[in-house]
Amino acid sequence: MTRMNKAFFCFLVLTACLLLASCGGQTKGKASTADTIALTPCPSFSADSAMLFINEQCHFGPRVTGSEAANRCGDHIAGRFRQFGAEVEEQTANVTTWDGTQLPARNIIAHINPSNTDRIMLCAHWDSRPWADNDDNEANWHTPILAANDGASGVAVMLELCRLLQQHPANVGIDLICFDAEDLGTPQWAEDRLGSSDTWCLGSHFWAKRAKADGYKARFGILLDMVGGRGATFSHEGYSMQLASPIVSKVWQLAGQLGYRQFFPQRESGHITDDHVNVNLIAGIPCIDIIPYYSDGPSSFGPTWHTIQDTPENIDRNVLKAVGQTMTQLIYNEKP
C-alpha cells in the first residue's frame, strides 16, 4: 500500500461517486446518529486463536505471489476455511509486476451462508512483500518479509471470525476474501518508479472486475490491513471517509462502546492506495480500510512495515482482540 497524491485522488473520487450512484451501492443500516448503538449479543473473539493462525501462515515462510511457499500456504488457508464450514471459491489470474514479470496470483474466497443474497464482505491480503525495501539495513532490501502483520494478521482475524460463525450463525451472508498480489508494488530501490501506483493491489483489481461483471452485491466491505502490530492505532483513512463514511462512523462507534477507543481514536489520516480502492471504484461496493497510523517513527505504517522485523514476535494480541471483537460485533449487529 502507498499514499496517493491529491490531484489523482480528486479524479478517483469523482469517478467513484458516479460509479457508486450507477451501481446503487448502499448500506443497509447506516451509522447511528445516536450516541450509542444497541449491541446484539455476540461471541467472544479469541486473540489466541488468531495468533495461532498467524503462526500457521508464517510457518510456510514468506508467501510471495507465485512461490511454492505461497502455494502451500494458500492450500492451508482454503483448508482452514472449509474446516470451519465455509464454501471456498478460488480465482486465479496472471499479474504483471513492476518490471514486467508475469506471476500466477490466487484469490481465496470463503462464502458463509452462500444462499443468502443479503451479504457483507471482509477482506485482507495474504501475500508477502518480496523485498524488505524499508529495512534499516540496505543488505536486507532484496529479502522477502515474513509478513506476520502485513498480510497474515488480517487473514487470521477472518479465520477466527469464520470459526465463530460456524458455531454461532449470523443473520446475513458473509464473504471473507483473501487477496493475492497486493504487495508486489514497485520497490523503493527501483530506478524506474513511473506508474508505480498501478503495481499495487493486483489481486483485488481482478477480483473487483469479476465482481462487477458477475453483479456481486454487498451491503459494505471492510478491509483489514496490518491489524496486529504492536503500538497500532487506527485512524479514519481518507478514501474510506470519502467513499464510505457511514461505515467508518459505525465501526469506530462500536469500537468505542466495546472499550477499544485507545485503538480506534476519532482522528483522520491520509489517503492510502490499498485494496479497498478497487472494491469501491471498480466493484462499486462501499468499503473502508482499517489500517494503522503511526504519528511517530520512520513510517506511518509502523516500525516493522516492509522490514525483516515483520515477525510474530512483534504482534500484539491486544490489538488483534480490539479489531477482531469490533468486527465480530459489527457482523452480529447486522439485521436481515
C-alpha positions as CSV (number, residue, x, y, z in Angstrom):
1,M,0.0,0.0,0.0
2,T,1.1,3.6,-0.7
3,R,-0.1,7.1,-0.2
4,M,-1.7,8.8,-3.2
5,N,-1.3,12.4,-4.5
6,K,-4.3,14.7,-4.0
7,A,-4.8,15.5,-7.7
8,F,-5.3,11.9,-8.6
9,F,-7.4,11.4,-5.6
10,C,-9.9,14.1,-6.8
11,F,-10.2,12.2,-10.1
12,L,-10.8,8.9,-8.3
13,V,-13.4,10.4,-6.0
14,L,-15.4,11.9,-8.9
15,T,-15.2,8.5,-10.7
16,A,-16.3,6.7,-7.5
17,C,-19.3,8.9,-6.9
18,L,-20.6,8.2,-10.5
19,L,-19.9,4.5,-10.1
20,L,-21.5,4.1,-6.8
21,A,-24.5,6.0,-7.9
22,S,-24.9,3.8,-11.0
23,C,-24.4,0.6,-9.1
24,G,-26.7,1.5,-6.3
25,G,-24.1,0.7,-3.7
26,Q,-25.9,1.1,-0.4
27,T,-25.5,0.1,3.2
28,K,-28.5,-1.3,5.0
29,G,-28.5,0.1,8.4
30,K,-26.3,3.2,8.1
31,A,-24.3,4.5,11.0
32,S,-26.3,5.6,14.0
33,T,-26.7,9.3,14.7
34,A,-27.4,8.5,18.3
35,D,-24.7,8.5,21.0
36,T,-24.8,4.7,21.2
37,I,-25.6,1.7,19.1
38,A,-27.6,-1.2,20.5
39,L,-25.3,-4.1,20.8
40,T,-26.6,-7.5,19.8
41,P,-25.2,-10.4,21.8
42,C,-22.2,-12.0,20.1
43,P,-19.4,-14.5,20.8
44,S,-16.0,-13.6,22.2
45,F,-13.2,-13.2,19.6
46,S,-10.1,-15.2,20.6
47,A,-6.9,-13.3,20.1
48,D,-5.0,-16.5,21.0
49,S,-6.8,-18.4,18.2
50,A,-5.9,-15.5,15.8
51,M,-2.3,-15.7,16.9
52,L,-2.3,-19.4,16.1
53,F,-3.5,-18.6,12.6
54,I,-0.7,-16.0,12.2
55,N,1.9,-18.5,13.2
56,E,0.5,-21.2,10.9
57,Q,0.8,-18.8,7.9
58,C,4.4,-17.7,8.9
59,H,5.4,-21.4,9.3
60,F,5.4,-21.6,5.5
61,G,7.9,-18.7,5.2
62,P,7.4,-15.6,3.0
63,R,4.2,-16.2,0.9
64,V,5.4,-14.3,-2.2
65,T,2.9,-14.4,-5.0
66,G,3.5,-17.5,-7.2
67,S,6.1,-19.1,-4.9
68,E,6.0,-22.7,-3.6
69,A,5.5,-21.3,-0.1
70,A,2.5,-19.3,-1.2
71,N,1.0,-22.4,-3.0
72,R,1.3,-24.5,0.2
73,C,0.0,-21.7,2.5
74,G,-2.9,-21.0,0.1
75,D,-3.9,-24.6,0.3
76,H,-3.7,-24.4,4.1
77,I,-5.9,-21.2,4.3
78,A,-8.5,-22.7,2.0
79,G,-8.5,-25.9,4.1
80,R,-9.0,-23.9,7.3
81,F,-12.0,-22.1,5.8
82,R,-13.5,-25.4,4.7
83,Q,-12.8,-26.9,8.2
84,F,-14.9,-24.0,9.6
85,G,-17.8,-24.7,7.4
86,A,-17.3,-22.2,4.6
87,E,-17.8,-22.8,0.9
88,V,-14.5,-21.9,-0.7
89,E,-14.0,-20.3,-4.2
90,E,-10.7,-19.6,-5.8
91,Q,-9.8,-17.2,-8.5
92,T,-6.5,-17.4,-10.5
93,A,-5.0,-14.9,-12.9
94,N,-1.6,-13.9,-14.2
95,V,-0.5,-10.5,-12.9
96,T,2.3,-8.3,-14.2
97,T,4.8,-6.8,-11.7
98,W,6.6,-3.5,-11.9
99,D,9.4,-5.0,-14.0
100,G,7.2,-6.9,-16.4
101,T,7.4,-10.3,-14.7
102,Q,4.3,-12.4,-15.1
103,L,3.2,-14.3,-11.9
104,P,0.2,-16.5,-11.2
105,A,-1.9,-15.0,-8.5
106,R,-4.7,-16.6,-6.4
107,N,-7.6,-15.1,-4.5
108,I,-9.2,-17.3,-1.9
109,I,-12.8,-16.5,-1.0
110,A,-14.8,-18.1,1.8
111,H,-18.6,-17.9,1.5
112,I,-20.6,-18.2,4.7
113,N,-24.3,-18.8,4.3
114,P,-23.9,-18.6,0.5
115,S,-27.6,-18.9,-0.3
116,N,-28.3,-15.6,1.5
117,T,-28.3,-12.7,-1.1
118,D,-28.1,-10.1,1.7
119,R,-24.3,-10.0,2.2
120,I,-21.4,-8.2,3.7
121,M,-17.7,-8.7,2.9
122,L,-14.4,-8.6,4.8
123,C,-11.1,-8.8,3.1
124,A,-7.3,-8.8,3.6
125,H,-4.3,-9.6,1.5
126,W,-2.4,-12.9,2.2
127,D,0.7,-12.4,0.1
128,S,4.1,-11.3,1.5
129,R,6.2,-8.4,0.2
130,P,9.1,-9.9,-1.9
131,W,11.5,-7.2,-0.7
132,A,12.2,-5.7,2.7
133,D,12.8,-2.4,1.0
134,N,12.0,-0.3,4.0
135,D,14.5,-2.1,6.3
136,D,17.2,0.0,8.1
137,N,19.8,-2.4,6.7
138,E,20.4,-2.0,3.0
139,A,21.6,-5.6,2.8
140,N,18.0,-6.7,3.5
141,W,16.4,-4.7,0.8
142,H,16.1,-7.7,-1.6
143,T,15.0,-10.1,1.2
144,P,11.3,-11.3,1.3
145,I,9.5,-10.5,4.5
146,L,7.7,-13.0,6.8
147,A,4.7,-10.7,6.8
148,A,3.2,-11.6,10.2
149,N,1.4,-8.3,10.4
150,D,1.4,-7.1,6.8
151,G,-0.8,-9.9,5.4
152,A,-1.1,-12.7,7.9
153,S,-2.9,-10.7,10.7
154,G,-5.9,-9.7,8.5
155,V,-6.3,-13.3,7.3
156,A,-6.0,-14.6,10.8
157,V,-8.8,-12.3,12.0
158,M,-11.0,-13.6,9.2
159,L,-10.2,-17.2,10.0
160,E,-11.2,-16.7,13.6
161,L,-14.4,-15.0,12.5
162,C,-15.2,-18.0,10.3
163,R,-14.6,-20.3,13.2
164,L,-17.0,-18.3,15.4
165,L,-19.6,-18.1,12.6
166,Q,-19.6,-21.9,12.3
167,Q,-20.5,-22.1,15.9
168,H,-22.9,-19.1,16.1
169,P,-24.5,-18.4,12.7
170,A,-25.2,-14.8,11.8
171,N,-28.3,-13.3,10.2
172,V,-26.6,-12.3,6.9
173,G,-24.3,-13.9,4.3
174,I,-20.7,-13.1,4.7
175,D,-17.8,-13.3,2.2
176,L,-14.2,-13.4,3.6
177,I,-11.8,-12.6,0.7
178,C,-8.1,-13.1,0.8
179,F,-6.5,-11.0,-2.0
180,D,-3.2,-12.1,-3.5
181,A,-0.6,-9.8,-5.1
182,E,-1.3,-6.7,-3.0
183,D,2.3,-6.2,-2.0
184,L,4.1,-6.5,-5.4
185,G,4.3,-2.7,-5.8
186,T,7.5,-1.1,-7.2
187,P,10.3,-1.4,-4.7
188,Q,11.8,1.7,-3.3
189,W,15.2,0.8,-4.7
190,A,14.0,0.6,-8.3
191,E,15.4,3.2,-10.6
192,D,12.3,3.5,-12.7
193,R,9.3,4.3,-10.5
194,L,7.0,5.7,-13.2
195,G,3.4,4.5,-12.8
196,S,4.3,2.7,-9.5
197,S,0.8,3.2,-8.0
198,D,-0.5,0.8,-10.7
199,T,1.7,-2.0,-9.4
200,W,0.0,-2.5,-6.1
201,C,-3.3,-4.3,-5.2
202,L,-3.3,-6.5,-8.3
203,G,-5.4,-9.4,-6.8
204,S,-8.2,-7.1,-5.7
205,H,-8.2,-5.5,-9.1
206,F,-9.0,-8.7,-10.9
207,W,-11.4,-9.7,-8.1
208,A,-13.3,-6.3,-8.4
209,K,-13.5,-6.6,-12.2
210,R,-15.0,-10.0,-11.9
211,A,-17.4,-9.0,-9.1
212,K,-18.7,-6.1,-11.3
213,A,-19.1,-8.4,-14.3
214,D,-20.9,-11.0,-12.1
215,G,-23.2,-8.4,-10.5
216,Y,-21.9,-9.2,-7.0
217,K,-23.6,-7.1,-4.3
218,A,-22.8,-6.5,-0.7
219,R,-24.0,-4.0,1.9
220,F,-20.5,-2.9,2.6
221,G,-16.9,-4.1,2.8
222,I,-14.2,-3.9,5.5
223,L,-10.5,-4.2,4.6
224,L,-8.2,-5.5,7.3
225,D,-4.6,-4.5,6.7
226,M,-1.9,-4.8,9.3
227,V,-4.3,-5.2,12.2
228,G,-1.9,-6.8,14.8
229,G,1.2,-4.6,15.1
230,R,2.5,-3.6,18.5
231,G,1.5,0.0,19.2
232,A,-1.0,0.2,16.3
233,T,-3.9,2.6,16.4
234,F,-6.4,3.0,13.5
235,S,-7.4,6.4,12.2
236,H,-10.1,7.4,9.6
237,E,-8.4,6.7,6.3
238,G,-9.0,9.3,3.6
239,Y,-10.7,7.2,0.9
240,S,-12.8,5.4,3.5
241,M,-14.1,8.8,4.7
242,Q,-14.8,10.0,1.2
243,L,-16.4,6.9,-0.2
244,A,-17.9,5.0,2.8
245,S,-18.0,7.4,5.7
246,P,-21.2,5.8,7.3
247,I,-19.3,2.6,7.7
248,V,-16.3,4.4,9.3
249,S,-18.7,6.0,11.8
250,K,-20.3,2.7,12.7
251,V,-17.1,0.8,13.2
252,W,-15.4,3.5,15.3
253,Q,-18.6,3.9,17.3
254,L,-18.8,0.2,18.0
255,A,-15.1,0.1,18.9
256,G,-15.5,2.9,21.4
257,Q,-18.6,1.2,23.0
258,L,-16.7,-2.0,23.4
259,G,-13.9,-0.3,25.2
260,Y,-11.3,0.0,22.4
261,R,-11.3,3.7,21.9
262,Q,-7.5,3.8,22.5
263,F,-7.1,1.6,19.4
264,F,-9.7,3.5,17.3
265,P,-9.3,7.2,18.1
266,Q,-11.5,9.7,16.4
267,R,-9.0,11.2,14.1
268,E,-8.2,11.3,10.4
269,S,-5.1,10.3,8.5
270,G,-4.0,10.2,4.8
271,H,-5.3,8.6,1.7
272,I,-3.9,5.1,1.2
273,T,-3.7,3.1,-2.1
274,D,-4.9,-0.2,-0.8
275,D,-7.3,-3.0,-1.9
276,H,-10.4,-1.1,-0.7
277,V,-9.9,1.4,-3.5
278,N,-10.5,-1.3,-6.1
279,V,-13.5,-2.5,-4.2
280,N,-15.0,1.0,-4.2
281,L,-14.1,2.2,-7.6
282,I,-14.4,-0.9,-9.7
283,A,-16.9,-3.2,-7.8
284,G,-19.0,-0.3,-6.6
285,I,-19.2,-1.6,-3.0
286,P,-18.7,0.9,-0.2
287,C,-15.6,-0.4,1.6
288,I,-13.4,1.0,4.3
289,D,-9.8,0.4,5.3
290,I,-8.8,-0.5,8.8
291,I,-5.1,0.3,8.6
292,P,-2.7,1.6,11.3
293,Y,-1.4,5.1,11.5
294,Y,1.7,5.8,13.5
295,S,2.4,9.5,14.0
296,D,6.0,8.9,15.1
297,G,8.7,6.8,13.6
298,P,10.2,6.2,10.1
299,S,6.9,5.1,8.6
300,S,3.3,5.9,9.3
301,F,2.6,2.2,8.8
302,G,4.7,1.2,11.8
303,P,8.3,0.2,12.6
304,T,8.1,-3.3,11.0
305,W,6.5,-2.2,7.7
306,H,8.3,-3.8,4.8
307,T,11.2,-4.9,7.0
308,I,12.5,-8.3,8.1
309,Q,11.2,-7.4,11.6
310,D,7.6,-8.2,10.5
311,T,7.5,-11.4,12.5
312,P,5.1,-13.0,15.0
313,E,7.2,-11.7,17.9
314,N,6.0,-8.2,17.0
315,I,2.3,-9.0,17.0
316,D,0.2,-7.7,19.9
317,R,-2.7,-9.9,21.0
318,N,-4.5,-6.8,22.4
319,V,-4.6,-5.2,19.0
320,L,-5.9,-8.4,17.4
321,K,-8.6,-8.6,20.1
322,A,-9.7,-5.0,19.6
323,V,-10.0,-5.3,15.9
324,G,-11.5,-8.9,16.0
325,Q,-14.1,-8.2,18.6
326,T,-15.2,-5.0,16.9
327,M,-15.6,-7.0,13.6
328,T,-17.5,-9.7,15.5
329,Q,-19.9,-7.1,17.0
330,L,-20.3,-5.5,13.6
331,I,-21.3,-8.8,11.9
332,Y,-23.8,-9.8,14.6
333,N,-25.3,-6.3,14.7
334,E,-26.3,-6.6,11.1
335,K,-30.1,-7.3,10.7
336,P,-31.7,-9.3,7.9
